[in-house]
Amino acid sequence: MEHTPAAVWLTEAASAAQHQGGGILLRVVLVVMVVGCALAGWFLLRGYSRKDD
């Protein structure tokens, strides 16, 4: 097994990540959007609760 320095491995990993496209970014955007919609819905709908005093 050939030993490669960490700098070479890191450079190759960064090069491979550029060829993958926007898959990771798209997943992050979708997760943030879903969580944001859930929080906005909770915030807006909590004002409609009935307060029985």
Secondary structure by P-SEA (a helix, b strand, c coil): cccccaaaaaaaaaaaaaaccaaaaaaaaaaaaaaaaaaaaaaaacccccccc
